[in-house]
Amino acid sequence: MSDQPLRTNLTRRRALGLIAVTASGGAFMPAAARAQGQPLLLPNAGVCTITPETTEGPYYLDPALERSDITEGRKGVALTVRLQVVDQHCRPIGGARVDIWHCDAEGHYSGYPGQGDGRDVDTTGETFLRGWQRTGKDGIVAFGTIYPGWYRGRTTHIHFKAFPDQASVMTGQMFFPDDVSDRIFAGVAPYNGRRGTRDTMNADDGILRRAGTGVESRVRQVASAYEAAMIIAIERQG
């Protein structure tokens, strides 16, 4: 099926709720769902926290890139992002489309001009660090990418959109622990270039404050790479 209706039918989106709980590997599920034998992804992730959608941001575009590896040779610390889309009862939603996009190690997004501290970086026509997939029956997608960098005014984050069907969308962001980010930014090239110290931490980021702590991911290190996981629980109507 073509994705064109997915892009054009969203003018009549229905309101959705978001439950976003993150952890390092495994699965989040309420006790009731575990008792009913629901499949798990993020154990020990805590209690479900309903949070509002977050802003899409200025750098979304849909280049029709269905792929699991979105790196495109961009340099940085390897990161696997696992997302599971479920409904309000924590039942996986198979066949949902999930888009992610984020900046590179130096704070630049693909596909846009006027970026960077001097507003002189132009990545028009490039497509690095963005892509989409459809969830399997377990509601899960996994992307291979790099750990996101930072740019002025924002803490470290990854954007996502989850489309449970062609008429609905949930837009959100996932965030990373400051201590992990600081360790990478201080000791690994090209994160530790001549840009200086980042100006915004998690506690200072207005979007994160509005979203709540439920979207702060806990990541785990595997050899020289990292893994981050998140559940996106969408309150479906009807």
N, C-alpha and C positions, 0 to 999 in steps of 0.2 A: 504493500500500500504506500502511496506517495505521502511524503511528510508535508506537502503544501497545505492540506486542510489544517494540519496541526499549527501552522504559523498564522493562517488567516482566520481561523475560528475563535481565536483568543480574545477578540473584541467583546465577546459575551462570556467571559470567564465566570464561573461561579466561585464564591468565596470558599477558601479552604483553610483548615487549621493545620498547624505543624507541630509535631512532637519530634524534637531533635535531641538525641542522646548519643554521646560519643564515647569511645573507649579504644583500647589497644587490642584488636583482634577479638574474636568471640562474639557474643550477642547480647543485646539488651532485650528484655521482655518483662512485662509485669508478672507478678506471681501467678495471677489467674491464667495468663496465657501459657506459662510454663506448665501449670497443672493440667491444661488441656492438650499438652503435647505439641504446641506450636513450634515450628522450626526456629532455631536460635542462631544469632550472628554475634552479638556483643554481650557476653556475660559480664556480670559485675559492673555494669555501667550505671547503676543507680536507678532512681525513680523517674518515670516519664515526666517531662516538663513541657507543657504546651507553651510555645513562644510564637510571636507574630512573624509574618514574613519580613524579610529584610530587603533593603533596596537592591535593585538589579545592578546599579552602578553604570558608568558611562561606557563600558568596554564590551558589552555583549554584542555578538554577531553570530549568524547562523550560516557557516560556510558548508553545511551538509557534509561534515566530516564524521562519519560513523567509524570509530576506531577505538581500540583499547590503549594503545601507546600514543600519547599526545606530545612527546618530548621534542621530536623533530631536531634532535642533536643539540638542544639547548644545554649548556653546561650547568651543573649543579648537583646537589646531593640527591641520589635516587629516592623516590617516594612512591609507594603504592597506596592509592586511595580506594577504599572499599565502601560502597554505599548500598544500603538496603532500603527499598521503598515498601512500606507496609501501610495498611489502613488503620483506622482508630482502634481496631481490635487486635492490632499487631499481626495481622495476617498478611503474608507477602503479596504484593501486587506484581504479577508477571506481565511482561510486555510493555511496561512503562518506559518512556523515554527519559533518559537522564543526561543533561548537558553539564559539563564543568568547564571553567576557564579561570586562569589566574596569571599573575605577572611572573616574569623570569627572575633570576637571581639579582638582577640590577634594577628591578622594579618596573619593567616595561611589559605592556601587553602587546599581543600581535594585532595587526589590522588597523591601527589608528595613528594619526600624526599628533604633534604637540605634546609629547610625553617627556619625562625626565625632569630633573631639577631645573634645567634651563629651558624646558618646553621645546627642545630642539631635536627630539628623537622621533623619527617617522618610521613606523612599521607597516604602513599601508601595503596591502597585498600579501602579508605574511600570516601564517595560521598556526604558529607554535603555541603549545600549552592550551589548546582548546579542542573539544571534540564531544561526541555523544555516543551512547549505547542504549540498547534496550535490555531491561532486566530479564533474567531467567525466571523459571517457575518459583524460585526461592526469593525473588525480588531483588537479587544482588547484581551489581555491576562492579567491575574493578578497572581502574585506570593506572597505567604506568606513566609517571611524570617526574618532576623534580620538586624539591622543597621550595615553596614560593618565597620570594624575597619581600621587599618592602618599598613603599614610596611615601612621600611626605603626607602627613595627615591621616594615615591609616596604619593599623597594626596588621600583622601577617594573617592572610586569609585566602580561602578559595571560594569562588562563586559557584552556585549550582542552580539548575532549574530541573524540576521533576514534573513530568507530564503523565499523570495516571491514565489519561485518555486524551482524545483530540480536542476536547473543549475546556480542559482545566490545566492549570499550572501552579506549582508552588515554587517560589523564588526564595533562595536563602543563601547564607554564607556559613562556612565552617572555619573555625579559628584554631590557633595552635598555641601551646604553652610558651610563655615568654622565656622560660629558662632554656628550652630546647632551641628556640629561635636565636637567642643571644649566643648560645654556644656555637651554632652553625655560622652565624653572621660574623663572629669574631675570629673564627679559626679556619674557615674554609674559603678558598677562592672559587668563583669570583665574588662571593658575597662580601668578603672583607676587603673590598677595593678602597678607593680614596673618597668615598662619599661621606664618611664620618658616621656618627652614631644615629640610629633611627630616632625620630622625634615623637613617635606614638607607640605606647605600650597598650596591652589589653585593657587596662583600667581606664585609659584615656580615650579609647575609641568609642565614639558616640553610637555607632551602629551596633557594636557588641553590647554596650550597656543597655540599649533598648531591647535587644534580642534575649539577653539573659545568659546565665552561665551554662545553660544546657547545650549551647552550640560551641563551647570550648572543648576541642578534642584532646584526648589523651593519646599520645602516640607512643610507639615502641620502636626501639632501634634493633635492627637485624643486621649484624655485621656492619658494613659501612653504609647501609641504607636504612630507611624508616618506613613504617607502616602507620596509616591513620584510617580509622573506620568511623562510620556514622550511620545512624538509622534516621530515615525521613518518614515520619508517620503522618499520613494525610487523612484528614477527616472527610470522608466521602459522603455525599448526600444521597438519600434514597436507598 
